[in-house]
Amino acid sequence: MRILSVTSELHPLVKTGGLADVTGALPPALAAHGIDVRTLLPAYPQVLKAMRRHDVVIKYKDLFGAPARLLTTRMNGLDLLLLDSPLLFGREGSPYADARGLDWPDNWRRFAALSAVAADVAAGGIADWKADVVHAHDWQAALTAAYVRHSRVPETPVVVTIHNLAFQGRFEARIFPSLGLPASAFKLDGVEYYGGVGFLKAGLQYADAITTVSPTYAREIRTQEFGMGLDGLLRVRDSAVHGIVNGIDITEWDPSTDPHIPGHFSARSLAERKQNRKAAEQRFALKPGKGPIFAVISRLTWQKGIDLIIDAIEHIVVHGGRLIVLGSGDNALEGAMLAAASKYRGSVGVITGYDEPLAHLMQAGADAILIPSRFEPCGLTQLYGLRYGTVPIVARTGGLADTIIDANEAALTAGVATGIMHTPSSGDALKTAISRAIELYAMPARWQAIQKQGMRADFSWARSSALYADLYRSLLTEVKKP
């Protein structure tokens, strides 16, 4: 089976969040099921710099107003198709925004081009390789479904995965004539969305199957509270929606071999975590302490509940805990975190930006990781926490609810607890969860039991990739029916 994966991010080449981790880890996992995946990705400057050899398979004189080439190459064990168009993608920094954090005004053109090229490939644009199924990720690739439906191979099955429904790719109606779609596509059951053009909405409308990155999130987005304006469409398409929990790359995230940490350890040698704890204390300029170290590795946004964490910092410090933070995002939240680090110097450390090796060290050296998200499609941070014996403290929502077992008395007695849960959007509930963590931390036998149970959990891609393989096969079976 041949799958064309279409994405705007791919780890380790370009990453702003969990999307890149998923699109980078899923293809190797699918190979175990006899599935050949080629990934279509924009040729950003950092991607071209990492490329060694390539072949040109398609040339475009005018792709949405710019010349372009489609390159084929193999990097990091992945078969890639790179859309090389300097005018569209030759920009340093974020794939989506300028140095001020403002979205590029031509994002609609850039990712329409990516989607249109995906449809070209699906239609057999590359010699000797034709996709059986197209798998488009998030709004940046979702318009692929519309282009495929209006191509010469409209029967090609398309899967659209929602990694975060909050990001939808909404643009003014004036762009529609430039998309190259037929006039008939601008309608309620097409790309039209509240009088404009909706990239993700179009993908959800035209896709044969819609997946989200956890079963609970799949249910939540069909409600008005979490549906972000698309819940009606998702309810109409109810039978097409599937929730499949993300996996993690257990080779890259392995505390027994991780090159980014000084002390390697396993569930049988938790004492070796002390080296990483000390290294994390030094990196964040923390004073020595006996209480737990809480970590935050996140975009600093309202969605992630960062304001709730800021409100709980004094509670953490007063009760003997310490806090280390790695992230960037909302200027006000970033500023509040930095102010807290200044106020509680030695107890709170904050580093802005994103640093992958540092994220590994934090997971290996902290005692607990805070994830009080207001909504969370899946979340990978809590899975990395489980893998590294860093106890997740999470809101009961989306993929967090699907992957963590709360340390209530029954779960502790049964030996199945892996973390601590609290009510979403509640600062008091978060503080209570933090207090529970501090109390459990003071009981080493119970705390280590939670750590070890989490480290035994299997969140590799083995099961999830099998579910994707089954989904692809079911779509091909439908196509073959008379």
C-alpha positions as CSV (number, residue, x, y, z in Angstrom):
1,M,0.0,0.0,0.0
2,R,1.3,3.5,-0.9
3,I,0.4,6.5,1.3
4,L,1.1,10.1,0.5
5,S,1.4,12.0,3.8
6,V,1.0,15.8,3.4
7,T,2.3,18.0,6.2
8,S,3.7,21.5,7.0
9,E,6.1,20.1,9.7
10,L,8.2,17.0,10.1
11,H,10.6,16.1,13.0
12,P,13.5,16.4,13.0
13,L,13.6,18.8,10.1
14,V,11.1,21.5,11.1
15,K,9.0,21.5,14.3
16,T,6.8,23.9,16.1
17,G,4.8,21.3,18.1
18,G,3.5,17.8,18.3
19,L,2.4,17.7,14.6
20,A,6.0,17.3,13.6
21,D,6.6,14.5,16.0
22,V,3.6,12.6,14.7
23,T,4.4,13.0,11.0
24,G,8.0,12.1,11.6
25,A,7.3,8.9,13.7
26,L,4.2,7.5,11.9
27,P,5.8,6.5,8.6
28,P,8.5,4.1,10.0
29,A,5.8,2.6,12.2
30,L,3.6,2.0,9.2
31,A,6.4,0.3,7.4
32,A,6.0,-2.6,9.8
33,H,2.6,-3.1,8.2
34,G,3.9,-3.2,4.7
35,I,3.0,0.4,4.0
36,D,5.1,2.6,1.8
37,V,4.8,6.3,2.9
38,R,6.1,9.3,1.1
39,T,5.9,12.6,2.9
40,L,5.2,15.9,1.1
41,L,6.7,18.8,2.9
42,P,7.6,22.4,2.0
43,A,11.3,22.9,1.3
44,Y,11.9,25.5,4.0
45,P,15.5,26.8,4.2
46,Q,16.4,24.5,7.1
47,V,15.1,21.5,5.2
48,L,17.2,22.4,2.1
49,K,20.3,22.9,4.2
50,A,19.9,19.4,5.7
51,M,19.4,17.8,2.2
52,R,22.3,16.0,0.6
53,R,21.0,14.5,-2.6
54,H,17.8,14.9,-4.6
55,D,16.1,14.4,-7.9
56,V,13.6,16.8,-9.6
57,V,10.4,14.9,-10.4
58,I,8.0,17.8,-11.3
59,K,8.7,21.4,-12.4
60,Y,6.1,24.2,-12.2
61,K,6.6,27.4,-14.2
62,D,3.8,29.1,-12.3
63,L,2.6,27.6,-9.0
64,F,0.3,30.2,-7.5
65,G,2.4,33.0,-9.0
66,A,5.8,31.4,-8.3
67,P,8.1,28.9,-10.0
68,A,8.6,25.7,-8.1
69,R,10.1,22.2,-8.2
70,L,9.1,19.0,-6.6
71,L,12.2,17.2,-5.3
72,T,12.5,13.6,-4.1
73,T,15.0,12.6,-1.5
74,R,15.6,10.4,1.5
75,M,16.5,11.9,4.9
76,N,16.5,10.5,8.4
77,G,15.1,7.2,7.2
78,L,12.1,9.0,5.5
79,D,11.1,9.1,1.8
80,L,10.4,12.8,1.2
81,L,8.9,14.9,-1.5
82,L,10.0,18.5,-1.0
83,L,8.1,21.5,-2.6
84,D,10.9,23.9,-3.4
85,S,9.6,27.4,-4.2
86,P,11.9,30.1,-2.7
87,L,9.2,32.8,-3.2
88,L,6.7,30.8,-1.2
89,F,8.8,29.0,1.4
90,G,12.3,30.6,1.4
91,R,11.8,32.4,4.7
92,E,13.8,31.9,7.8
93,G,12.2,31.2,11.2
94,S,8.7,29.9,11.8
95,P,6.9,28.2,9.0
96,Y,3.9,30.3,9.6
97,A,4.9,33.7,10.9
98,D,7.4,36.5,10.7
99,A,10.0,37.6,13.3
100,R,7.2,39.6,15.1
101,G,5.0,36.5,15.4
102,L,2.5,37.8,12.8
103,D,1.1,35.3,10.3
104,W,2.5,35.6,6.8
105,P,-0.3,37.4,4.9
106,D,0.1,34.9,2.0
107,N,-0.2,31.7,4.1
108,W,-3.3,30.9,2.1
109,R,-1.3,30.8,-1.1
110,R,1.6,28.9,0.4
111,F,-0.5,26.1,1.8
112,A,-2.9,26.0,-1.1
113,A,0.2,25.4,-3.3
114,L,1.2,22.5,-1.0
115,S,-2.3,21.0,-1.2
116,A,-2.5,21.4,-5.0
117,V,0.8,19.7,-5.5
118,A,-0.4,16.8,-3.2
119,A,-3.3,16.4,-5.6
120,D,-1.0,16.3,-8.6
121,V,1.1,13.6,-7.0
122,A,-2.1,11.6,-6.1
123,A,-3.2,11.8,-9.7
124,G,0.0,10.1,-10.8
125,G,2.3,13.1,-11.3
126,I,5.4,11.1,-10.4
127,A,6.5,8.3,-12.6
128,D,6.3,4.8,-11.1
129,W,4.6,5.9,-7.9
130,K,0.9,6.6,-7.3
131,A,-0.7,6.9,-3.9
132,D,-3.4,4.5,-2.9
133,V,-4.5,6.9,0.0
134,V,-3.7,10.5,0.7
135,H,-3.2,11.5,4.4
136,A,-3.4,15.2,5.0
137,H,-2.5,16.8,8.4
138,D,-4.2,19.9,9.9
139,W,-5.4,22.9,8.1
140,Q,-2.2,23.6,6.2
141,A,-2.7,20.4,4.2
142,A,-6.5,19.9,4.5
143,L,-7.3,21.7,1.2
144,T,-5.7,18.6,-0.5
145,A,-9.1,16.8,-0.1
146,A,-10.8,19.5,-2.2
147,Y,-8.2,19.4,-4.9
148,V,-8.3,15.6,-5.1
149,R,-12.1,15.7,-5.4
150,H,-11.9,18.1,-8.3
151,S,-9.0,16.3,-10.0
152,R,-8.9,13.6,-12.6
153,V,-8.8,10.9,-9.8
154,P,-11.6,12.1,-7.5
155,E,-12.0,8.5,-6.2
156,T,-8.6,8.5,-4.4
157,P,-9.4,8.1,-0.7
158,V,-8.3,11.0,1.6
159,V,-7.8,11.0,5.3
160,V,-7.7,14.3,7.2
161,T,-6.2,14.4,10.7
162,I,-7.1,17.1,13.1
163,H,-4.2,17.8,15.4
164,N,-5.8,20.9,16.9
165,L,-9.2,22.1,15.8
166,A,-8.5,25.6,17.1
167,F,-6.3,26.3,14.0
168,Q,-8.6,26.2,11.0
169,G,-7.0,28.2,8.2
170,R,-9.9,30.7,7.6
171,F,-9.5,33.4,4.9
172,E,-11.6,36.0,3.1
173,A,-13.7,35.0,0.1
174,R,-11.6,37.1,-2.2
175,I,-8.9,34.5,-2.3
176,F,-11.2,31.8,-3.8
177,P,-10.8,32.7,-7.5
178,S,-7.0,32.3,-7.0
179,L,-7.3,28.8,-5.7
180,G,-7.8,27.1,-9.0
181,L,-10.9,25.2,-7.9
182,P,-14.1,25.2,-9.9
183,A,-16.8,27.8,-9.0
184,S,-19.0,24.9,-7.8
185,A,-16.6,24.3,-4.9
186,F,-17.6,27.6,-3.2
187,K,-20.7,26.3,-1.4
188,L,-21.8,25.2,2.0
189,D,-20.8,21.6,1.4
190,G,-17.6,22.7,-0.2
191,V,-14.9,25.2,0.8
192,E,-17.2,28.1,1.8
193,Y,-17.1,28.8,5.6
194,Y,-19.1,31.7,7.1
195,G,-18.9,33.6,3.9
196,G,-15.1,33.0,3.5
197,V,-12.8,30.1,2.7
198,G,-12.1,27.5,5.3
199,F,-9.1,25.2,4.6
200,L,-9.8,22.8,7.5
201,K,-13.5,23.0,7.0
202,A,-13.1,22.0,3.3
203,G,-10.9,19.1,4.4
204,L,-13.5,17.8,6.8
205,Q,-16.2,18.2,4.2
206,Y,-14.4,16.3,1.4
207,A,-12.4,13.7,3.4
208,D,-13.4,10.1,3.3
209,A,-12.2,9.7,6.8
210,I,-11.5,12.2,9.6
211,T,-9.2,11.3,12.4
212,T,-8.3,13.0,15.6
213,V,-5.4,12.2,17.9
214,S,-7.4,10.7,20.8
215,P,-10.9,9.1,21.3
216,T,-12.0,11.6,23.9
217,Y,-11.1,14.5,21.7
218,A,-13.0,12.9,18.8
219,R,-16.1,13.0,21.1
220,E,-15.5,16.4,22.5
221,I,-15.2,18.2,19.1
222,R,-18.7,17.0,18.2
223,T,-20.0,19.2,21.0
224,Q,-20.6,23.0,20.9
225,E,-18.2,23.5,23.8
226,F,-15.2,22.1,22.0
227,G,-16.3,22.1,18.3
228,M,-14.9,25.6,17.5
229,G,-17.8,26.3,15.1
230,L,-17.2,23.0,13.3
231,D,-19.2,20.7,15.6
232,G,-22.3,20.8,13.4
233,L,-20.3,19.5,10.4
234,L,-18.5,16.9,12.5
235,R,-21.9,15.6,13.8
236,V,-23.1,15.3,10.3
237,R,-20.0,13.4,9.4
238,D,-20.1,11.4,12.6
239,S,-19.5,8.0,11.0
240,A,-16.4,9.2,9.3
241,V,-14.7,10.5,12.6
242,H,-12.2,8.2,14.3
243,G,-10.1,8.9,17.4
244,I,-6.6,7.3,17.4
245,V,-4.2,8.1,20.2
246,N,-0.8,9.4,19.1
247,G,2.3,7.3,19.9
248,I,5.8,8.5,20.6
249,D,9.2,7.5,19.2
250,I,10.4,5.2,22.0
251,T,13.9,5.1,20.4
252,E,14.4,8.8,20.5
253,W,12.7,9.1,23.9
254,D,14.5,6.4,25.8
255,P,15.9,7.3,29.3
256,S,18.3,4.3,29.2
257,T,20.1,5.7,26.1
258,D,19.2,9.3,25.7
259,P,22.3,11.3,24.6
260,H,20.8,14.6,26.0
261,I,20.9,13.5,29.6
262,P,23.9,12.8,31.9
263,G,22.3,10.0,33.9
264,H,20.7,7.0,32.1
265,F,18.1,5.1,34.0
266,S,15.2,2.7,33.7
267,A,12.2,1.7,36.0
268,R,14.7,-0.6,37.7
269,S,17.3,2.1,38.4
270,L,15.3,5.2,39.3
271,A,18.1,6.3,41.6
272,E,20.1,7.3,38.5
273,R,17.6,10.1,37.9
274,K,19.4,12.1,40.6
275,Q,22.2,13.1,38.1
276,N,19.5,14.6,35.8
277,R,17.8,16.4,38.7
278,K,21.1,18.0,39.7
279,A,21.8,19.0,36.0
280,A,18.3,20.5,35.7
281,E,18.8,22.5,39.0
282,Q,22.0,23.9,37.7
283,R,20.6,24.8,34.2
284,F,17.7,26.7,35.8
285,A,19.7,28.2,38.7
286,L,17.6,26.5,41.4
287,K,18.7,26.3,45.0
288,P,18.9,22.8,46.4
289,G,15.7,21.5,47.9
290,K,14.0,18.3,49.1
291,G,10.6,19.0,47.6
292,P,9.5,18.0,44.1
293,I,10.5,19.8,41.0
294,F,7.5,20.6,38.8
295,A,8.2,21.2,35.0
296,V,6.3,23.0,32.3
297,I,7.3,22.3,28.7
298,S,4.7,24.0,26.6
299,R,3.5,26.8,24.3
300,L,2.7,29.6,26.8
301,T,-1.0,30.1,25.8
302,W,-4.4,30.2,27.3
303,Q,-5.3,26.8,25.8
304,K,-2.5,25.2,27.7
305,G,-3.7,26.7,31.0
306,I,-0.5,28.7,31.6
307,D,-2.4,31.4,33.4
308,L,-3.6,28.7,35.9
309,I,0.1,27.7,36.5
310,I,1.1,31.3,37.0
311,D,-1.6,31.6,39.6
312,A,-0.3,28.4,41.3
313,I,3.4,29.4,41.5
314,E,3.2,30.9,45.0
315,H,1.3,27.7,46.1
316,I,4.1,25.5,44.7
317,V,6.9,27.6,46.4
318,V,5.1,28.0,49.8
319,H,4.7,24.2,50.0
320,G,8.3,23.5,49.3
321,G,8.2,22.8,45.6
322,R,10.2,24.3,42.7
323,L,9.2,25.1,39.1
324,I,11.2,25.0,35.9
325,V,9.6,26.3,32.6
326,L,10.6,26.0,29.0
327,G,8.4,27.6,26.4
328,S,7.2,30.7,24.5
329,G,4.0,32.2,23.3
330,D,1.7,34.9,24.5
331,N,3.7,38.0,25.5
332,A,1.7,38.6,28.7
333,L,2.1,35.0,29.9
334,E,5.7,35.0,29.0
335,G,6.3,38.2,30.9
336,A,4.4,36.9,34.0
337,M,6.5,33.7,34.0
338,L,9.7,35.8,33.9
339,A,8.5,38.0,36.6
340,A,7.8,35.0,38.8
341,A,11.3,33.7,38.2
342,S,12.6,37.1,39.4
343,K,10.4,37.2,42.4
344,Y,11.1,33.6,43.5
345,R,14.7,33.4,42.4
346,G,16.2,30.0,43.2
347,S,12.8,28.4,43.3
348,V,11.5,29.2,39.8
349,G,13.5,29.1,36.6
350,V,12.3,30.1,33.2
351,I,13.9,29.7,29.8
352,T,12.0,31.1,26.8
353,G,12.0,29.5,23.4
354,Y,12.3,25.9,22.6
355,D,15.3,23.6,23.1
356,E,14.8,19.9,22.3
357,P,17.8,18.6,24.3
358,L,16.7,20.7,27.2
359,A,13.2,19.3,27.0
360,H,14.8,15.8,27.4
361,L,16.8,16.9,30.4
362,M,13.7,18.4,32.0
363,Q,11.7,15.2,31.5
364,A,14.6,13.2,33.0
365,G,15.3,15.5,35.9
366,A,11.9,16.9,37.1
367,D,9.6,15.0,39.4
368,A,6.3,16.0,37.9
369,I,5.1,17.8,34.7
370,L,2.2,20.2,34.7
371,I,-0.3,20.1,31.8
372,P,-3.5,21.9,32.9
373,S,-4.8,22.4,29.4
374,R,-8.3,23.7,28.8
375,F,-8.5,21.4,25.8
376,E,-5.9,18.9,24.5
377,P,-6.4,16.9,21.3
378,C,-3.8,14.3,22.5
379,G,-0.7,15.8,24.0
380,L,2.7,14.2,23.8
381,T,4.4,15.8,26.7
382,Q,2.5,13.6,29.2
383,L,3.6,10.5,27.2
384,Y,7.2,11.6,27.4
385,G,6.7,12.2,31.1
386,L,5.4,8.7,31.6
387,R,8.4,7.3,29.7
388,Y,10.9,9.2,31.9
389,G,9.2,8.7,35.3
390,T,8.1,12.3,35.5
391,V,4.6,12.1,36.9
392,P,2.0,13.9,34.8
393,I,-0.4,16.3,36.5
394,V,-3.1,16.9,33.9
395,A,-6.5,18.2,33.2
396,R,-9.2,15.7,32.6
397,T,-9.8,16.5,28.9
398,G,-9.1,15.1,25.5
399,G,-6.0,12.9,25.1
400,L,-4.9,13.6,28.6
401,A,-8.0,11.8,29.9
402,D,-7.2,8.9,27.5
403,T,-3.6,8.4,28.5
404,I,-3.4,9.0,32.3
405,I,-4.8,7.0,35.2
406,D,-5.5,9.2,38.2
407,A,-3.8,8.3,41.5
408,N,-7.0,8.0,43.5
409,E,-7.0,5.6,46.4
410,A,-8.5,2.7,44.4
411,A,-5.9,3.1,41.6
412,L,-3.1,3.4,44.1
413,T,-4.2,0.3,45.9
414,A,-4.6,-1.6,42.6
415,G,-1.1,-0.4,41.4
416,V,-2.4,1.1,38.2
417,A,-2.1,4.9,38.8
418,T,0.2,6.8,36.4
419,G,-0.5,10.5,37.2
420,I,-2.8,13.0,38.8
421,M,-5.9,14.5,37.2
422,H,-7.9,17.6,38.0
423,T,-10.9,19.5,36.6
424,P,-10.0,21.7,33.5
425,S,-10.1,25.5,33.7
426,S,-10.0,25.5,37.5
427,G,-7.1,27.2,39.3
428,D,-8.2,25.8,42.7
429,A,-8.4,22.2,41.2
430,L,-4.9,22.6,39.9
431,K,-3.6,23.7,43.3
432,T,-5.3,20.7,44.9
433,A,-3.7,18.4,42.4
434,I,-0.3,20.0,43.1
435,S,-0.9,19.5,46.9
436,R,-1.7,15.8,46.2
437,A,1.5,15.5,44.3
438,I,3.5,17.0,47.1
439,E,1.9,14.7,49.6
440,L,2.5,11.6,47.5
441,Y,6.1,12.7,46.8
442,A,6.6,12.6,50.6
443,M,5.8,8.9,50.5
444,P,8.6,7.5,48.4
445,A,7.2,4.0,48.0
446,R,3.9,5.3,46.6
447,W,5.6,7.9,44.4
448,Q,8.0,5.4,42.9
449,A,5.1,3.0,42.3
450,I,3.4,5.7,40.2
451,Q,6.6,6.4,38.3
452,K,7.2,2.7,37.5
453,Q,3.7,2.1,36.4
454,G,3.9,5.0,34.0
455,M,7.2,3.8,32.7
456,R,5.7,0.4,32.0
457,A,2.9,1.9,29.8
458,D,3.2,1.2,26.1
459,F,2.7,4.4,24.1
460,S,4.8,3.3,21.1
461,W,3.4,3.7,17.6
462,A,2.8,-0.1,17.4
463,R,-0.9,-0.1,18.3
464,S,-1.8,3.2,16.8
465,S,-0.1,2.5,13.5
466,A,-2.0,-0.7,13.2
467,L,-5.2,1.3,13.6
468,Y,-4.2,3.6,10.8
469,A,-3.3,0.7,8.6
470,D,-6.7,-0.8,9.2
471,L,-8.4,2.5,8.4
472,Y,-6.4,2.8,5.1
473,R,-7.4,-0.7,4.1
474,S,-11.0,-0.1,4.9
475,L,-11.1,2.9,2.6
476,L,-9.5,1.0,-0.2
477,T,-12.1,-1.7,0.2
478,E,-14.8,0.9,-0.2
479,V,-13.3,2.2,-3.4
480,K,-13.2,-1.3,-4.9
481,K,-16.8,-2.0,-4.2
482,P,-19.0,-1.9,-7.4
